Amino acid sequence: MAERKNNNKMSLEEAGRKGGKTTSRNYDKEFYQEIGEKGGNERARQRDNK
């Protein structure tokens, strides 16, 4: 686990983990499938425009 450099501040790694856990509790499998598809489509669009 990441060490805290300041007593009251969490590291970037800790913040990301906390946010990821919260998101996974609030959303289901379909949410992740949808955002994955959107990201894949956008990446394909970017490659095609070069």
N, C-alpha and C positions, 0 to 999 in steps of 0.2 A: 504494500500500500504506500502511496506517496506520503512523504513527510510534510508536515505543515511548517512553512518558514516563518510565518507570523502566527501568533497564538489564535487570533480571531478570524483569519482568512484561510479559505480552503484553496488548495492548488487547482490548477486548470484540470488536471486529471480527475481530482475528486469531484469537481463541479460537473464535468462531463458524465462521470459515472452516475452521480445523483440525478441528473437530468434524464439520462437514458433509462434508469430504473423507473422514474416517475412516468415517463412516456410509455414504457412497456406495460405499466399497470393500468394506464388510462385508455390504451388503444389495443385493438385485436389484430389478428393475423392479416385480415383484409386491408387494414390501414397500411401496414408495412409493404404488402404486395402492391398497393396503389402507388405509394411514393417511390418504390423501386422501379415500377414501370415508367412513371413520369421522368425519373432521373435517367433511365436508359433511353427513353425517347428523345430527351433533350440532348444527351450526349451524341446520339446518332445524328440529330439535326445539326449539331455543331461540326461534326466530322464531314457531313455532306456539303456544308457551306464553304469549305476551304478550297 
